[in-house]
Amino acid sequence: MEHFRAVTKVAFIGAGSIEFTRNVVTDLCGYPELAGQLQLSLYDISAERLDFARRLVNRIVAQTGAGAVVTVTGDRAEALAGAQYVINEVQVGGYAATRHDFDIPARYGLRQTIGDTLGIGGIFRGLRTIPVVVALARDMLRCCPDAYLLNYANPMAMLPWAVYEGTEFSRVYGLCHSVRDTHAFLAGLVGRKPGEISFTTAGFNHQAFVLRFEHQGRSLYPDLARVIDADPQLRRRVRVELFRRFGYFPTESSEHSAEYVPWFMRHDSQVSQFQIFVGDYLARSQENLRELDDLTGQLDAGQALAIEPSDELASQFIYSLETGAEQEIYVNIRNDGRIANLPANACVEVPCDLGASGPRPRAVGELPVQLAAL
């Protein structure tokens, strides 16, 4: 395969993020076609987190022998200058702000599980993150107008939408694991590998639905229904209950899904029946901080890191555009008629083909009426 350019500059905004920086850099450094071609530009407003990212990324580059050039800066314009890809990983306010997202509503009796997408927690996070991401897009118009903005930050549907409503920048693609992980989960339930199954999934981020779930032209939904009927514990999951009620399987985990609809978390009996983990994201955030301490200790001790490819979506996006390798991922973008019965200006999640001609999001037609209504 040919390289399209001598240097591929990837800027990481919020580079102190543990999971995304580690996974994307590990994947990019693992592609032999990109060896000696990568410039990894790290930016974070936290000097401490930026130094952690510098040490982490340099260690990954050294262990993989990828020959990538690593640059570190506290100047966002410098990080963006000449970039072809910009990965947004920011969590504005960090763990302290997340505590407010949960603790303030809890005083008034409001339960949340994740609080990063909609409801009051998602609104809080959106209000503090939208200005940062819109400002980033405006900087990109000045510093790297032809780059792609690959967004990982939540609330996912709000942020790309804010970019194309609030700026002239349009090359923004939201990336989320929920569709890919749901496809793998469903394949496992019916005893098949994901690659053996034909999927089409669409909707809003964190509440898309699997519209086509087939093997060699035969729907696997009857098989899934039989598996669920035989497993009482599966029937105690929110997303399984949504599937039973709406006829299509949702892409988001039960922990997320419980707070997106009004039928579960208001009621103590439902919280118990469906095993809903109130405050789940706080526990995840604390585990993330422990992982930061562990990784810092390994770096301090000069230990080799346990790194392995993760098929991270931003890595796949970059790899396909740089090498021309064709593949499909799911992206969050402006609808523009791709889902015919949702608003044109909404940010929707749809399949997207990648390759030498760039990203090509696909139209999926209309959602079933009950899904569009939800």
Secondary structure, DSSP 4 states (H G I P E B T S, - for coil): ---S-S-EEEEEETTT-HHHHHHHHHHHHH-GGGTTTEEEEEE-S-HHHHHHHHHHHHHHHHHHT---EEEEES-HHHHHTT-SEEEE---TTHHHHHHHHHHHHHHTT---SS-SSSHHHHHHHHHHHHHHHHHHHHHHHHH-TTSEEEE-PSSTTHHHHHHHHHSS---EEE--SHHHHHHHHHHHHTT--GGGSEEEEEEETTEEEEEEEEETTEESHHHHHHHHHT-TTGGGSHHHHHHHHHSSEESS-HHHHTTTSTTSTT-HHHHHHTT--TTHHHHHHHHHHHHHHHHHHHHHTTPPP-------HHHHHHHHHHH---EEEEEEEE-TTSBTTS-TTSEEEEEEEESTT--EEPP-BPPPHHHHH-
